[in-house]
């Protein structure tokens, strides 16, 4: 395993993995499975990244999972260490380089106040860096939207992410981890918003990809053409620009407006759904992180 350990500011990962019959389980059963079997979950890449940052002298704030009790906390420590259990990692753990945060408690403490979530993370970064002083090269944060998505408040989490990207402390980075079920539940506008809010996406073999507006437009165009036929995207974009004064830069920068105009132009509900689903599929295929193909 080789993980780049320089700080990339605001990153996002979309793990693709084989889920068990989660849909048939109750929320209680899912929580129980997660606390019992972390290593087989979609979080393995985060354990690898955390271990690599710790190995290279960075502190880690890990808040991507539910940690219901001390047993789960101990197991999470163990999973991060066991990726590569060197003496350096163990020494850094003993020195306080790793702080585990229960993602559910973040929601419980801050609820719908997205600025409060920003303050929560920034204050913890300040706390750990002041404690370690010049011992740490910087701090990497691992976060996840699960607690907010389960409460149907993903808009709050997305406002937090947008604000967080503007306020990073010095020598700090963040990885937001969107499990497949959350990614598939996003509207087209929200999906584009998640992509443009982050500086880069994480891919197999620890490659990082920064997305330009033209690249996103290309995926949108492919989705439209696959659904409506070759050349349809060009015609739609021309109509949007002529009738609604919506140029291609605005399509990416203001995805909610784009989705609204797209619905008005197509009219037919079934056709709108097919086109938006086709665009989303194009985007998701390109941004996913596949745990199986990455694992060594």
HELIX and SHEET records of a PDB file:
HELIX    1   1 UNK A   22  UNK A   24  5                                   3    
HELIX    2   2 UNK A   27  UNK A   36  1                                  10    
HELIX    3   3 UNK A   38  UNK A   40  5                                   3    
HELIX    4   4 UNK A   44  UNK A   55  1                                  12    
HELIX    5   5 UNK A   70  UNK A   82  1                                  13    
HELIX    6   6 UNK A   87  UNK A   94  1                                   8    
HELIX    7   7 UNK A  103  UNK A  110  1                                   8    
HELIX    8   8 UNK A  114  UNK A  132  1                                  19    
HELIX    9   9 UNK A  133  UNK A  135  5                                   3    
HELIX   10  10 UNK A  146  UNK A  150  1                                   5    
HELIX   11  11 UNK A  154  UNK A  164  1                                  11    
HELIX   12  12 UNK A  180  UNK A  185  1                                   6    
HELIX   13  13 UNK A  188  UNK A  197  1                                  10    
HELIX   14  14 UNK A  204  UNK A  206  5                                   3    
HELIX   15  15 UNK A  213  UNK A  228  1                                  16    
HELIX   16  16 UNK A  232  UNK A  244  1                                  13    
HELIX   17  17 UNK A  248  UNK A  253  1                                   6    
HELIX   18  18 UNK A  255  UNK A  266  1                                  12    
HELIX   19  19 UNK A  269  UNK A  287  1                                  19    
HELIX   20  20 UNK A  291  UNK A  294  1                                   4    
SHEET    1   A 7 UNK A  98  UNK A 100  0                                        
SHEET    2   A 7 UNK A  59  UNK A  63  1                                        
SHEET    3   A 7 UNK A 139  UNK A 143  1                                        
SHEET    4   A 7 UNK A 172  UNK A 177  1                                        
SHEET    5   A 7 UNK A  10  UNK A  16  1                                        
SHEET    6   A 7 UNK A 200  UNK A 203  1                                        
SHEET    7   A 7 UNK A 207  UNK A 209 -1                                        
SHEET    1   B 6 UNK A  98  UNK A 100  0                                        
SHEET    2   B 6 UNK A  59  UNK A  63  1                                        
SHEET    3   B 6 UNK A 139  UNK A 143  1                                        
SHEET    4   B 6 UNK A 172  UNK A 177  1                                        
SHEET    5   B 6 UNK A  10  UNK A  16  1                                        
SHEET    6   B 6 UNK A 288  UNK A 290  1                                        
END                                                                             
